Amino acid sequence: MANNENRADAGTASQQRDIQQRQDQADQQKKSGSQSGERQGPVQTTEHEYPGTMPSQHLDKPGLEAQMALKPEFLAPDYAGSGKLAGMVALITGGDSGIGRAVAVLYAREGADVAIVYLEEDQDAIDTKRYVEAEGQSCLLLRGDVRDAAFCRDAAEQTHERFGRLDILVNNAAFQEHAEKLTDLTEERFDMTMKTNVYGYFHMAKAVLPFLKRGASIINTGSVVGLQGSKHLLDYSTTKGAIHAFTMSLASNLLDQGIRVNAVAPGPVWTPLNPADQSPEDIAKFGQATDMRRAAQPQELSPAYVFLAAPSCSSYISGIVLPVTGSVGS
């Protein structure tokens, strides 16, 4: 009996060593490939091929989409509208380009008229208006600074006056500029980031509230750096964390009025915000640190904003921060 047990033990140990040896060989092959410069390409989860390397380009702020060497993909050609937002009206800040433009197009495809707030990027705003109208909906352009509470009130009033209602606010306008050290952050810079990204959301939410009725929603653009932090985006990360807390708090505050408040937390997305921040050398590798080894395109984010805005999809959801980050489990 003991001899049989010894033979079984030896067989098990031998099998374990065989498994170990095969894994060691696989590890060595992988290591050799890595040392020879081999690098896996960007992850593709659809038939469409998304880029993994971006042009080495630096834009002047606030950044024009029209000037980007590689134009962001926002038209979502595989997305078919089904009237989820039919008859509704949306006000989108930072709606001239990037995520805001992609959201405006899909909202229009779902049947909503759209008002767009933008800072000074007239050409981008005019282009976005053209894309919204191509979907068969109307588009109102509103030029101004979301740091100004009076402008925000005027934007909400103009939207309501033009369309007769206001159902959705998408807070999306943002300022971002990297800094290597805490001592590089002046009070002026911190104020610019805080007042654009946090005060702007606060001003707009307060401005639209008199016009929102049961079934309306507010959607805030947060960020993965608001969940995880970023060593070179100290002030920007701080504002995005504040936006997440503001989202959850405002959701509780407005719930009894039948108004839902949620946020989307994107990872790296190819928009003018980023080449207007990072150096040409860094922007070429933009998004490669994610598990998908690439940045998202705006059309990969915009369906999340439809989902959170449409009562038919998310009537039982409020106060969430939805991560769309390109990495597993975050």
N, C-alpha and C positions, 0 to 999 in steps of 0.2 A: 504493500500500500504506500509506504514511504517513498519507494523508488518511483512509483507512478506520479506521486505529487512532485518529486524532484524534477522528473522529466517535463511535467506540465509547467512548473515554474521557469525551467530553462527555456521552454518553448515560448512562453509569454515574454520573457526578458529579451530573447532573440528577436521576436516580432517588434518589440518596442524599439530596439536598436535599429532595425531595418527602417522603421518609420522615421526615427531621428535622422538616420543617414540620408534618406531621400529629402527630408526637409532642409538639412544642412546643405545639400547640393543645390537645391532650389534657391536657398538664401544666397549662396555664393554666386550663382549665375545672375541673380538680381543685382547683387552688389557690383559684380563686374560690369554689367550693363550700365549701371548708374555711374561708375567711374569712367566709362568710355564716352560719357556725354549723352547717353540715351535718356530721353524724357518722354513720359507718357503725354499724349495730347489732351486737349480739353474733352471733358465728358459730354457726350451728345445723348439726350434722352428722347429725341424725336428724329424724324427723317431729315429735318432741316439741320444744316451744319452751321453752328455758331462759332465766331472767331475766338481764338485763345490768346492771340498776341495783338496788341493795339498799336496804332501809329504813335510815333514819338513826337507828340505835339503839345504845345502849351498855349492856352487861350487867355486873353485878357478877360478879367471879370466884368460882368457877371457870366460871360460865356455864351456864345451864340452857337446854336445847333447848326445853323447854315454854314459856319466856318469849320466844322469838324471834318477832318480828312476821311474818317470812317463814319458815315452817318448812322445814328442809332436806328434800330429796327423797332417800329412802333405800330405798324398797320395791322398786325395780327391777322394775316390773310386766312388762317385756318379757323378763326373764331367766327362763328355764325350767330348773329343776334337773334333773339326770340321775344323781344318786347318786354324784357324784365323791368325796364325803367320807363315804359311808355307813358307819356304825358307828364313826366317829372322834369324838374329843372335843377341843374347842378352848378355850383360856384366852385371853381378850382383855382387856388393860388399857385403860382409857379406853373401855370397851365400852358405856357407858350412852348415848352420844350421838355425833353426827357420823360420822366414818369408822368408828369402832368399832361403832356401832349398825348401820350399813349392812353391815359385814362379818359381824356376828353373824346378821343376817337371812339373808344368802346362804349362810353356812355351814350354817345350819339347813335351808335349802331344798335343800342338797346332801346332807343326811342326818346332819349332825354335831350332837351335844349341845354346849352352850356354857356356859362359866363366864365371868362378867363381873366384872372388878375396876373399882371406881369410888371416888372420893374421898368425896363427901358428897351427890351429886345423886340422892337417893332416888327422887324422882318420875320422873326420866328413866330410871333403872335399872329401875323397876317397869314403865314403858311398854315398854322394850326387851324385858324378860322376856315380856311379853304378846305382842309381835310374834314372838319366837322360838317361843313355844308355839303360836302360830297356824300356824306352818310344820310343826307336828307333832313338835317336839323339846323336850327338857328344857333348863331354864336355871337356873343357880346364880348368885346374887348375892353378891358378896364386897366389903364396904365396908372401905376402908383406904387407906393411903398407901404408894405404891411406893418411896418413899425409905427405908422401914423394911425392912431385910433379913429380920427375923423375920416380919413380916406376909407378905412375898413367899413365904417358905418355907411358912407356914401356908396361904396361898391355893393353892399347888401341891398340898399334902397334902390339903386339903379337896376339891379337884377330883378328885384320884385316888381318894380314899375314896368320893366320891359316885358316880362313873361307872365306877370300876374300871380306868381307863386315862387316858392323856394323850398326845395325838398332835401338837397344834399349839399353839404359843405365838405370839400376835400382841402385840408390844410397841407400844403406841400412846398411852399416857398422856403428856401433855406440859404444860409451863408455858411461856407466852409473854407477854412484856410489852415494848413498844417503849421505846426510849430515844433521844433526839436526839443525845446526846454520850456519849463514853466516860466522862467524868467523872460522868455521871448514874448509872452502874452502880455500886452499892454492892456490897461483898463479900457482904452478906446476899442481895441480889437474884441475884448471879451464882451463889451456892451453891444457891439455890432452883431456878434453871433447870438447873444442872449435875446436881444430885442427883435431880431429877425425871426429866429427859430422858436422862441417861447412866447414873447409878447405878441408876435404876429399871429400865432395860433389863438392866443387868448383874445386878442382884439377881434379877430374874425368870428370866433365862436359867439362872443357877446353880441356882435353886430347882426348876425343872422338869426339869433334866437327869437326875436319878436315875430319872425316870419315862419318859423318851423312849426309844423303841426304833427299830430300823431302819425307815425309811419316814416317820419323824416330821420335822417342820420347824419352824423359827423364822422369823417374818417381822417385820421391824422397820419402823416408819414413819419414813422420813427426810424430806427436803424439798428442793425446788428451791433454797432458800436455803443448804442444805448443799453444793450444787454450785456456786452462783454468788455466795454471800454476800448480805448485805443491810445497808445503811448504818445502818438504825434498829433492826435486830435482831441486834446484835453477839453477845450471849450465846447467843441461840436458834440463830443460824446456826452458831456454834461447836459447839454440842451436836449439831446435825444432821450436820455434817461428821464429828464423832467417831462418830456412829451408823453412818455409811456405812463408815468404817474398821473399826469393831467388827464390822459385818456380814461384811465380806470376811475379816477375821482369824478370826472364830469359824467361818466356813464352812470354812476350811482346817483349823482345829483339830478339828472334829467330823466331817469328811468320811469318815474311815475307819470311823466308827461308823454310817454310813449315814444320818446326820441332815443335812438340807439347811438352809442359812441364807441368806435373801435379804432385800432391802429394797425398799419402794416409796417413791419420792420424789415426793410430790404437789406441784403448784403451788398456787395459791389455791383453797381448798375452803370452801364455805359451811357452817361449823360454829360452835358456840358459842364456840370458841377465839378467833375473830377479832373479833366485836362485843364480846367481853369484853376486848379489847386496844385496838383503834383507836377514834378519836373518831367520833361520829355523822357528821361531815362526810366523813371519810376512808372510812368503811365503805360509804357510798353508792356509791363508785366502786370497791369491792373487786373485783379480778380484771380490771378493764378494761385494764390494762397488758399483758396476755397477747396473743398473736397472735389468740386467739379472742374477745378483748374481753369476757370474762365470767369469773366464777368457775365452778369445777366444782361439781356437786352430789355428795354422798357416793355416790349410786348409780352415778356414773361412775367411781369409784375401786374399789369393792368387788369387781368381777369380777377385777381384777388380783390381789387377795389370794386369791381362789379358785384362780386359775391357779397361783400360787406354792405353795399348800398342797397341791394335788391331785397325788398321785404319777402319776396317769394323764396329767397335762398337763406336768409339769415335773420328772420324775425325773432328768433329765440337766442340771439347772440348779441351781447353788449359787454363792453369793458375788456375785450381781449386785445392782445398784441400778437398779431399773426406774423411769424418769422418766414421770410422768403429769402433765404440766405445762400443757397448753393452749397451748404455743408450739412452733413448728417446730424440730426438731433439738435439743431440750433437755429 
